[in-house]
Amino acid sequence: MNRQQHWETVYTTKATDAVSWYRPHLDRSLALIERVAPDRGAAVLDVGGGASTLVDDLLARGYRDLSVLDISAEALSVARKRLGESAHAVTWLAVDLLDAPLQEARYDVWHDRAVFHFLTEAAQRANYVRQLAHALKPGGHAVLATFGPDGPMKCSGLDTMRYDAEGLVRALGDGFTLIDSTLELHATPFGSSQQFLYALFQRAG
């Protein structure tokens, strides 16, 4: 089963709130996005956004240029149905991030909660960084949330990578500067916890 098939299966067989990464609201992500992009006209891309409520909350806060990208069309369908008419205000991209035809220097903010840590091959990570550098405006910001040093080594049946802040700095390379980072314990719907690292980067201007 390839990656796209894997995630389509997840979203067609499990309820939105019955997956380990579910949170009713991504409060830390919202705070970081508002911190670096107070202008509601800022272009925000949520990669791996799936059925997340981040787009709902950004719309509620007045953001007008939102794009959600996910490898699973089913996941995006869940979010679109939930939003109803408001979904028309969002650009939905059902593509694999690693080879998506992203517009150059299009976005002010790149948000990723739980995509990067699934990229266990060096070539995948290098491709991700190329896409990030291509799509993010010079001086733009990236919010990355990955499993932290004590996070799980597998998720959704897949192997994962774990990062501390220094590890993410090395992974992104010289074109990005770490602005801030913090660890967070995510309470899963099953009563367990997962350690996430939230890191805020700025692309060189």
C-alpha positions as CSV (number, residue, x, y, z in Angstrom):
1,M,0.0,0.0,0.0
2,N,1.4,3.4,-1.0
3,R,1.2,6.5,1.2
4,Q,-1.8,7.9,-0.6
5,Q,-3.7,4.6,-0.2
6,H,-2.7,4.4,3.4
7,W,-4.2,7.7,4.4
8,E,-7.3,7.3,2.2
9,T,-7.9,4.1,4.2
10,V,-7.4,5.8,7.5
11,Y,-9.9,8.5,6.7
12,T,-12.5,6.2,5.2
13,T,-12.4,3.7,8.1
14,K,-12.0,5.9,11.2
15,A,-14.0,8.8,12.6
16,T,-12.3,12.2,12.7
17,D,-12.1,12.2,16.5
18,A,-10.9,8.5,16.7
19,V,-7.4,9.0,15.5
20,S,-4.4,9.7,17.8
21,W,-3.6,13.1,16.5
22,Y,-7.1,14.6,16.9
23,R,-7.5,17.8,18.8
24,P,-10.7,19.9,18.9
25,H,-8.6,23.0,18.3
26,L,-4.9,23.5,17.5
27,D,-4.4,26.3,20.0
28,R,-0.6,26.4,19.8
29,S,-0.6,26.5,16.0
30,L,-3.2,29.3,16.0
31,A,-1.2,31.3,18.4
32,L,2.0,31.0,16.4
33,I,0.2,31.8,13.1
34,E,-1.4,34.9,14.6
35,R,2.0,35.9,16.1
36,V,3.8,35.9,12.8
37,A,0.9,36.9,10.5
38,P,-1.4,39.4,12.3
39,D,-2.6,40.6,8.8
40,R,-5.7,38.6,8.0
41,G,-4.8,38.9,4.3
42,A,-1.7,36.7,4.9
43,A,-1.5,33.6,2.7
44,V,-1.5,30.5,4.9
45,L,-0.8,26.9,3.7
46,D,-1.7,24.0,6.0
47,V,0.2,21.0,4.7
48,G,-1.3,17.7,5.8
49,G,-4.2,19.6,7.1
50,G,-6.6,16.7,6.5
51,A,-9.8,17.0,8.5
52,S,-8.2,19.3,11.1
53,T,-10.2,22.2,12.5
54,L,-7.3,24.6,12.0
55,V,-8.9,26.0,8.9
56,D,-12.2,26.5,10.7
57,D,-10.6,28.5,13.4
58,L,-8.5,30.6,11.0
59,L,-11.6,31.5,9.0
60,A,-13.4,32.4,12.3
61,R,-10.5,34.8,13.0
62,G,-10.9,36.5,9.7
63,Y,-8.1,35.0,7.6
64,R,-9.0,35.3,3.9
65,D,-6.2,33.5,2.0
66,L,-6.2,29.9,3.2
67,S,-5.1,26.7,1.5
68,V,-5.3,23.2,2.9
69,L,-3.2,20.5,1.3
70,D,-3.5,16.8,2.0
71,I,-2.6,13.5,0.3
72,S,-6.0,12.2,1.2
73,A,-9.0,13.6,-0.8
74,E,-11.3,11.9,1.7
75,A,-9.8,13.9,4.6
76,L,-10.3,17.1,2.8
77,S,-13.9,16.1,2.0
78,V,-14.6,15.7,5.7
79,A,-13.3,19.3,6.3
80,R,-15.2,20.7,3.4
81,K,-18.5,19.1,4.5
82,R,-18.0,20.4,8.0
83,L,-17.4,23.9,6.8
84,G,-20.4,24.0,4.4
85,E,-20.6,27.2,2.4
86,S,-17.5,28.6,4.1
87,A,-15.5,25.9,2.3
88,H,-15.7,28.0,-0.9
89,A,-13.4,30.5,0.8
90,V,-10.6,27.9,1.0
91,T,-8.3,26.5,-1.6
92,W,-8.2,22.7,-1.3
93,L,-5.2,20.7,-2.7
94,A,-5.6,17.0,-2.8
95,V,-2.0,16.2,-3.7
96,D,1.1,14.6,-2.4
97,L,3.2,17.4,-0.9
98,L,6.5,15.9,-2.1
99,D,5.6,16.4,-5.8
100,A,2.8,19.0,-5.7
101,P,3.1,21.9,-8.2
102,L,3.2,24.6,-5.6
103,Q,3.4,28.3,-6.7
104,E,6.7,29.9,-6.1
105,A,6.9,32.3,-3.1
106,R,3.1,32.1,-2.7
107,Y,2.7,31.8,1.1
108,D,3.5,33.9,4.1
109,V,3.0,31.0,6.5
110,W,3.6,27.3,6.1
111,H,2.0,25.1,8.8
112,D,2.7,21.5,9.3
113,R,1.5,19.4,12.2
114,A,2.6,15.8,11.8
115,V,3.7,15.5,8.2
116,F,7.5,15.9,8.5
117,H,7.9,13.3,11.1
118,F,6.5,10.6,8.8
119,L,9.3,11.2,6.2
120,T,11.7,8.5,7.3
121,E,13.9,8.6,4.1
122,A,16.5,11.3,3.6
123,A,15.3,11.9,0.0
124,Q,11.8,12.5,1.2
125,R,13.0,15.1,3.7
126,A,15.2,16.8,1.1
127,N,12.2,17.0,-1.2
128,Y,10.1,18.5,1.6
129,V,12.6,21.2,2.3
130,R,12.8,22.0,-1.4
131,Q,9.1,22.4,-1.6
132,L,9.1,24.6,1.6
133,A,11.8,26.9,0.3
134,H,10.0,27.1,-3.1
135,A,6.6,27.9,-1.8
136,L,7.3,30.2,1.2
137,K,8.0,33.8,0.6
138,P,11.4,35.2,1.5
139,G,11.0,36.3,5.1
140,G,8.0,34.1,5.5
141,H,7.5,31.7,8.5
142,A,7.1,28.0,8.9
143,V,5.3,26.4,11.9
144,L,6.4,22.8,12.2
145,A,5.1,20.4,14.8
146,T,6.8,17.0,14.9
147,F,7.1,14.2,17.4
148,G,9.6,15.3,20.1
149,P,12.6,13.4,21.5
150,D,10.2,11.3,23.6
151,G,7.5,11.0,21.1
152,P,6.2,7.7,19.6
153,M,8.4,5.8,17.1
154,K,5.3,4.6,15.2
155,C,1.9,6.3,14.4
156,S,-1.0,5.1,12.4
157,G,1.0,1.9,11.7
158,L,3.9,3.9,10.1
159,D,7.4,4.5,11.4
160,T,8.2,8.0,12.4
161,M,11.1,10.3,13.1
162,R,11.6,12.2,16.4
163,Y,13.2,15.6,16.7
164,D,14.6,18.1,19.1
165,A,14.9,21.7,18.0
166,E,18.6,21.3,16.9
167,G,17.6,18.3,14.8
168,L,15.0,20.3,12.9
169,V,17.4,23.1,12.4
170,R,19.8,20.6,10.7
171,A,17.0,19.1,8.7
172,L,15.8,22.4,7.2
173,G,19.3,23.7,6.6
174,D,20.9,27.2,6.2
175,G,17.9,28.8,4.5
176,F,15.8,28.9,7.7
177,T,16.4,30.4,11.1
178,L,14.8,29.0,14.3
179,I,12.8,31.7,16.0
180,D,11.2,29.7,18.8
181,S,10.5,26.1,20.0
182,T,8.6,24.4,22.7
183,L,7.6,20.9,23.7
184,E,3.9,20.0,24.2
185,L,2.2,16.8,25.5
186,H,-0.7,16.0,23.3
187,A,-3.5,14.1,25.0
188,T,-4.9,11.5,22.5
189,P,-8.6,10.5,22.4
190,F,-7.5,7.2,23.9
191,G,-6.1,8.6,27.1
192,S,-2.5,8.3,26.2
193,S,-0.1,11.2,25.5
194,Q,2.3,12.0,22.7
195,Q,5.2,14.5,23.0
196,F,5.3,17.1,20.1
197,L,7.9,19.6,19.3
198,Y,6.5,22.9,18.0
199,A,9.2,25.0,16.1
200,L,8.8,28.4,14.5
201,F,11.2,29.1,11.6
202,Q,11.8,32.1,9.3
203,R,12.9,31.8,5.7
204,A,15.9,33.9,4.8
205,G,14.8,37.2,3.2
